[in-house]
Amino acid sequence: MVSFLIAYASWSGNTEEVAEIIEETLLSEGIDVAMHRIGLAPLPNPRQFDAMIIGSFTWDKGATPDEVKEFVADIGYKPRNVYVFGTGDTQFGGEELFCHAAVKLARFYESAIEPLKIEQSPRGTQEQKVIEWLKGVVHHWQHLHALKY
Ligand SMILES: Cc1cc2nc3c(=O)[nH]c(=O)nc-3n(C[C@H](O)[C@H](O)[C@H](O)COP(=O)(O)O)c2cc1C
């Protein structure tokens, strides 16, 4: 069975909500999911999964939260097939710094899909945006898989 790791950091719950929508949607597509809240032991092994989806909020002036930086360092290598989502707030620095942590993570992991950026909570109108983005992720992964076999 295909399995995805969803690793996320969330302070006040918004990023966790996005992770939950992603989890529900993948499960409904028949994809197995492991949820990992970043900062909580034990550290997952991305090699045990077909793909990793990583999510983060953005902190002070576009900063990546320390626990996310530690997670990336503790994993210790750049897995292939990493997809990135983030939540943020355009009130903190406008479009330029909006979800900047997610933008930086996607660049670092050389993600093939643009990072998903959600303004605060995904519930309501942005829920569809999460689902559409995820369709693109699954489609991309399936395409890669088809090329491999
Ligand atoms: C002190 C502080 C600084 C923030 N700076 C940014 C920022 O630079 N860019 C951004 O997009 N969001 C920024 N935010 C907004 C959070 O990223 C946003 O509320 C996010 O949804 C929180 O995610 P969480 O509920 O999963 O913790 C900031 C929030 C706080 C409290």
The ligand as an SDF file (V2000), in Angstrom:
LIG
                    3D

 31 33  0  0  0  0  0  0  0  0999 V2000
    4.7670   36.7340   16.2960 C   0  0  0  0  0  0  0  0  0  0  0  0
    4.1680   36.2080   15.0300 C   0  0  0  0  0  0  0  0  0  0  0  0
    4.8470   36.4020   13.8460 C   0  0  0  0  0  0  0  0  0  0  0  0
    4.3120   35.9380   12.6350 C   0  0  0  0  0  0  0  0  0  0  0  0
    4.9960   36.1540   11.4640 N   0  0  0  0  0  0  0  0  0  0  0  0
    4.4920   35.7170   10.2990 C   0  0  0  0  0  0  0  0  0  0  0  0
    5.1820   35.9340    9.0550 C   0  0  0  0  0  0  0  0  0  0  0  0
    6.2670   36.5130    8.9940 O   0  0  0  0  0  0  0  0  0  0  0  0
    4.6070   35.4570    7.9070 N   0  0  0  0  0  0  0  0  0  0  0  0
    3.4010   34.7910    7.9060 C   0  0  0  0  0  0  0  0  0  0  0  0
    2.9330   34.4070    6.8380 O   0  0  0  0  0  0  0  0  0  0  0  0
    2.7390   34.5730    9.0800 N   0  0  0  0  0  0  0  0  0  0  0  0
    3.2380   35.0140   10.2500 C   0  0  0  0  0  0  0  0  0  0  0  0
    2.5600   34.7900   11.4210 N   0  0  0  0  0  0  0  0  0  0  0  0
    1.2400   34.1180   11.3710 C   0  0  0  0  0  0  0  0  0  0  0  0
    1.2550   32.6170   11.6430 C   0  0  0  0  0  0  0  0  0  0  0  0
    2.1670   31.9440   10.8080 O   0  0  0  0  0  0  0  0  0  0  0  0
   -0.1540   32.0820   11.3950 C   0  0  0  0  0  0  0  0  0  0  0  0
   -1.0260   32.5800   12.3770 O   0  0  0  0  0  0  0  0  0  0  0  0
   -0.1970   30.5780   11.3660 C   0  0  0  0  0  0  0  0  0  0  0  0
   -1.4400   30.1530   10.8190 O   0  0  0  0  0  0  0  0  0  0  0  0
   -0.0460   29.9360   12.7270 C   0  0  0  0  0  0  0  0  0  0  0  0
   -0.0620   28.5430   12.5520 O   0  0  0  0  0  0  0  0  0  0  0  0
   -0.4750   27.5430   13.7130 P   0  0  0  0  0  0  0  0  0  0  0  0
   -1.8950   27.9090   14.1480 O   0  0  0  0  0  0  0  0  0  0  0  0
   -0.4080   26.1890   13.1000 O   0  0  0  0  0  0  0  0  0  0  0  0
    0.4990   27.7160   14.8330 O   0  0  0  0  0  0  0  0  0  0  0  0
    3.0840   35.2590   12.6380 C   0  0  0  0  0  0  0  0  0  0  0  0
    2.4050   35.0540   13.8470 C   0  0  0  0  0  0  0  0  0  0  0  0
    2.9290   35.5100   15.0270 C   0  0  0  0  0  0  0  0  0  0  0  0
    2.1660   35.2920   16.2970 C   0  0  0  0  0  0  0  0  0  0  0  0
  1  2  1  0
  2  3  1  0
  2 30  2  0
  3  4  2  0
  4  5  1  0
  4 28  1  0
  5  6  2  0
  6  7  1  0
  6 13  1  0
  7  8  2  0
  7  9  1  0
  9 10  1  0
 10 11  2  0
 10 12  1  0
 12 13  2  0
 13 14  1  0
 14 15  1  0
 14 28  1  0
 15 16  1  0
 16 17  1  0
 16 18  1  0
 18 19  1  0
 18 20  1  0
 20 21  1  0
 20 22  1  0
 22 23  1  0
 23 24  1  0
 24 25  2  0
 24 26  1  0
 24 27  1  0
 28 29  2  0
 29 30  1  0
 30 31  1  0
M  END
$$$$
